[in-house]
Amino acid sequence: MNGNEGYAVFFFPQALEALGEAIKPYLVQVEGGEPHILCREIDTAGALIEMTLEGLAPDGKTVQIEVMIPGSMVKMIVSARSDGAIGFSPRTTVVGS
């Protein structure tokens, strides 16, 4: 799954409870939204979902972090793009069809 700006990975509430404190440093919480992980790359082949994140080391350098979570804990994966707004628009008729 490549070719975009990244992914937002949402978890079932029971998964967040089971993962506990170990998952909290990687979660993003927005007002009125559910906690999720923002990642650069994701690999969904296999029992574990492998997420590649960018983080900061204690010395301020950028590091890549790989987090692997059982696929059964993931509620939804959303592609995060910055090339336009997400929404609905009226359907248009295609000429020649």
Rosetta constraint file for C-alpha pairs under 8 A:
AtomPair CA 1 CA 41 HARMONIC 7.09 0.50
AtomPair CA 1 CA 42 HARMONIC 6.38 0.50
AtomPair CA 1 CA 43 HARMONIC 6.89 0.50
AtomPair CA 2 CA 6 HARMONIC 7.90 0.50
AtomPair CA 2 CA 41 HARMONIC 6.74 0.50
AtomPair CA 4 CA 79 HARMONIC 7.28 0.50
AtomPair CA 4 CA 80 HARMONIC 7.03 0.50
AtomPair CA 4 CA 81 HARMONIC 5.85 0.50
AtomPair CA 5 CA 40 HARMONIC 6.79 0.50
AtomPair CA 5 CA 79 HARMONIC 7.70 0.50
AtomPair CA 5 CA 80 HARMONIC 5.74 0.50
AtomPair CA 5 CA 81 HARMONIC 5.13 0.50
AtomPair CA 5 CA 82 HARMONIC 6.77 0.50
AtomPair CA 6 CA 38 HARMONIC 7.03 0.50
AtomPair CA 6 CA 39 HARMONIC 5.58 0.50
AtomPair CA 6 CA 40 HARMONIC 4.37 0.50
AtomPair CA 6 CA 41 HARMONIC 6.10 0.50
AtomPair CA 6 CA 79 HARMONIC 6.15 0.50
AtomPair CA 6 CA 80 HARMONIC 5.22 0.50
AtomPair CA 6 CA 81 HARMONIC 6.98 0.50
AtomPair CA 7 CA 37 HARMONIC 7.99 0.50
AtomPair CA 7 CA 38 HARMONIC 5.68 0.50
AtomPair CA 7 CA 39 HARMONIC 5.31 0.50
AtomPair CA 7 CA 40 HARMONIC 6.41 0.50
AtomPair CA 7 CA 41 HARMONIC 7.09 0.50
AtomPair CA 7 CA 42 HARMONIC 7.47 0.50
AtomPair CA 7 CA 77 HARMONIC 6.58 0.50
AtomPair CA 7 CA 78 HARMONIC 5.52 0.50
AtomPair CA 7 CA 79 HARMONIC 4.61 0.50
AtomPair CA 7 CA 80 HARMONIC 5.06 0.50
AtomPair CA 8 CA 36 HARMONIC 6.22 0.50
AtomPair CA 8 CA 37 HARMONIC 5.58 0.50
AtomPair CA 8 CA 38 HARMONIC 4.64 0.50
AtomPair CA 8 CA 39 HARMONIC 6.52 0.50
AtomPair CA 8 CA 77 HARMONIC 5.76 0.50
AtomPair CA 8 CA 78 HARMONIC 5.09 0.50
AtomPair CA 8 CA 79 HARMONIC 6.49 0.50
AtomPair CA 8 CA 80 HARMONIC 6.48 0.50
AtomPair CA 9 CA 36 HARMONIC 5.38 0.50
AtomPair CA 9 CA 37 HARMONIC 5.15 0.50
AtomPair CA 9 CA 38 HARMONIC 6.49 0.50
AtomPair CA 9 CA 39 HARMONIC 7.73 0.50
AtomPair CA 9 CA 74 HARMONIC 7.06 0.50
AtomPair CA 9 CA 75 HARMONIC 7.81 0.50
AtomPair CA 9 CA 76 HARMONIC 6.09 0.50
AtomPair CA 9 CA 77 HARMONIC 4.60 0.50
AtomPair CA 9 CA 78 HARMONIC 6.48 0.50
AtomPair CA 10 CA 34 HARMONIC 7.38 0.50
AtomPair CA 10 CA 35 HARMONIC 6.82 0.50
AtomPair CA 10 CA 36 HARMONIC 4.71 0.50
AtomPair CA 10 CA 37 HARMONIC 6.83 0.50
AtomPair CA 10 CA 74 HARMONIC 6.00 0.50
AtomPair CA 10 CA 75 HARMONIC 5.51 0.50
AtomPair CA 10 CA 76 HARMONIC 5.19 0.50
AtomPair CA 10 CA 77 HARMONIC 6.23 0.50
AtomPair CA 11 CA 15 HARMONIC 6.21 0.50
AtomPair CA 11 CA 16 HARMONIC 6.60 0.50
AtomPair CA 11 CA 35 HARMONIC 7.78 0.50
AtomPair CA 11 CA 36 HARMONIC 6.82 0.50
AtomPair CA 11 CA 73 HARMONIC 5.82 0.50
AtomPair CA 11 CA 74 HARMONIC 4.47 0.50
AtomPair CA 11 CA 75 HARMONIC 4.80 0.50
AtomPair CA 11 CA 76 HARMONIC 6.91 0.50
AtomPair CA 12 CA 16 HARMONIC 6.64 0.50
AtomPair CA 12 CA 73 HARMONIC 5.90 0.50
AtomPair CA 12 CA 74 HARMONIC 6.12 0.50
AtomPair CA 12 CA 75 HARMONIC 5.33 0.50
AtomPair CA 13 CA 17 HARMONIC 6.32 0.50
AtomPair CA 14 CA 18 HARMONIC 6.09 0.50
AtomPair CA 14 CA 73 HARMONIC 7.91 0.50
AtomPair CA 15 CA 19 HARMONIC 6.04 0.50
AtomPair CA 15 CA 73 HARMONIC 5.20 0.50
AtomPair CA 15 CA 74 HARMONIC 7.76 0.50
AtomPair CA 16 CA 20 HARMONIC 5.99 0.50
AtomPair CA 16 CA 23 HARMONIC 7.37 0.50
AtomPair CA 19 CA 23 HARMONIC 5.85 0.50
AtomPair CA 20 CA 24 HARMONIC 7.06 0.50
AtomPair CA 21 CA 25 HARMONIC 7.80 0.50
AtomPair CA 23 CA 27 HARMONIC 6.66 0.50
AtomPair CA 26 CA 37 HARMONIC 6.06 0.50
AtomPair CA 27 CA 35 HARMONIC 5.92 0.50
AtomPair CA 27 CA 36 HARMONIC 5.25 0.50
AtomPair CA 27 CA 37 HARMONIC 4.93 0.50
AtomPair CA 27 CA 38 HARMONIC 7.74 0.50
AtomPair CA 28 CA 35 HARMONIC 5.48 0.50
AtomPair CA 28 CA 36 HARMONIC 5.32 0.50
AtomPair CA 28 CA 37 HARMONIC 5.84 0.50
AtomPair CA 28 CA 38 HARMONIC 7.22 0.50
AtomPair CA 29 CA 33 HARMONIC 6.83 0.50
AtomPair CA 29 CA 34 HARMONIC 6.43 0.50
AtomPair CA 29 CA 35 HARMONIC 4.58 0.50
AtomPair CA 29 CA 36 HARMONIC 6.74 0.50
AtomPair CA 30 CA 34 HARMONIC 7.03 0.50
AtomPair CA 30 CA 35 HARMONIC 7.11 0.50
AtomPair CA 38 CA 53 HARMONIC 7.04 0.50
AtomPair CA 39 CA 51 HARMONIC 6.03 0.50
AtomPair CA 39 CA 52 HARMONIC 5.56 0.50
AtomPair CA 39 CA 53 HARMONIC 4.57 0.50
AtomPair CA 39 CA 54 HARMONIC 7.27 0.50
AtomPair CA 40 CA 51 HARMONIC 7.47 0.50
AtomPair CA 40 CA 52 HARMONIC 5.62 0.50
AtomPair CA 40 CA 53 HARMONIC 5.57 0.50
AtomPair CA 40 CA 54 HARMONIC 7.23 0.50
AtomPair CA 41 CA 51 HARMONIC 5.89 0.50
AtomPair CA 41 CA 52 HARMONIC 5.11 0.50
AtomPair CA 41 CA 53 HARMONIC 7.33 0.50
AtomPair CA 42 CA 49 HARMONIC 7.03 0.50
AtomPair CA 42 CA 50 HARMONIC 5.61 0.50
AtomPair CA 42 CA 51 HARMONIC 4.57 0.50
AtomPair CA 42 CA 52 HARMONIC 6.28 0.50
AtomPair CA 43 CA 49 HARMONIC 5.78 0.50
AtomPair CA 43 CA 50 HARMONIC 5.06 0.50
AtomPair CA 43 CA 51 HARMONIC 6.60 0.50
AtomPair CA 44 CA 48 HARMONIC 7.03 0.50
AtomPair CA 44 CA 49 HARMONIC 4.85 0.50
AtomPair CA 44 CA 50 HARMONIC 6.66 0.50
AtomPair CA 44 CA 71 HARMONIC 7.67 0.50
AtomPair CA 45 CA 49 HARMONIC 7.13 0.50
AtomPair CA 47 CA 70 HARMONIC 5.96 0.50
AtomPair CA 47 CA 71 HARMONIC 5.78 0.50
AtomPair CA 48 CA 68 HARMONIC 5.85 0.50
AtomPair CA 48 CA 69 HARMONIC 5.32 0.50
AtomPair CA 48 CA 70 HARMONIC 4.38 0.50
AtomPair CA 48 CA 71 HARMONIC 5.31 0.50
AtomPair CA 49 CA 68 HARMONIC 5.46 0.50
AtomPair CA 49 CA 69 HARMONIC 5.30 0.50
AtomPair CA 49 CA 70 HARMONIC 6.03 0.50
AtomPair CA 49 CA 71 HARMONIC 5.46 0.50
AtomPair CA 50 CA 66 HARMONIC 6.68 0.50
AtomPair CA 50 CA 67 HARMONIC 5.85 0.50
AtomPair CA 50 CA 68 HARMONIC 4.45 0.50
AtomPair CA 50 CA 69 HARMONIC 6.70 0.50
AtomPair CA 51 CA 66 HARMONIC 5.57 0.50
AtomPair CA 51 CA 67 HARMONIC 5.20 0.50
AtomPair CA 51 CA 68 HARMONIC 6.19 0.50
AtomPair CA 52 CA 64 HARMONIC 6.60 0.50
AtomPair CA 52 CA 65 HARMONIC 5.66 0.50
AtomPair CA 52 CA 66 HARMONIC 4.60 0.50
AtomPair CA 52 CA 67 HARMONIC 6.54 0.50
AtomPair CA 53 CA 64 HARMONIC 5.70 0.50
AtomPair CA 53 CA 65 HARMONIC 5.05 0.50
AtomPair CA 53 CA 66 HARMONIC 6.26 0.50
AtomPair CA 53 CA 67 HARMONIC 7.69 0.50
AtomPair CA 54 CA 62 HARMONIC 6.68 0.50
AtomPair CA 54 CA 63 HARMONIC 5.78 0.50
AtomPair CA 54 CA 64 HARMONIC 4.76 0.50
AtomPair CA 54 CA 65 HARMONIC 6.06 0.50
AtomPair CA 55 CA 62 HARMONIC 5.67 0.50
AtomPair CA 55 CA 63 HARMONIC 5.25 0.50
AtomPair CA 55 CA 64 HARMONIC 6.21 0.50
AtomPair CA 55 CA 65 HARMONIC 6.71 0.50
AtomPair CA 56 CA 60 HARMONIC 5.49 0.50
AtomPair CA 56 CA 61 HARMONIC 5.56 0.50
AtomPair CA 56 CA 62 HARMONIC 4.72 0.50
AtomPair CA 56 CA 63 HARMONIC 5.81 0.50
AtomPair CA 57 CA 61 HARMONIC 5.34 0.50
AtomPair CA 57 CA 62 HARMONIC 6.30 0.50
AtomPair CA 57 CA 63 HARMONIC 6.35 0.50
AtomPair CA 69 CA 73 HARMONIC 7.10 0.50
AtomPair CA 69 CA 74 HARMONIC 7.99 0.50
AtomPair CA 70 CA 74 HARMONIC 7.53 0.50
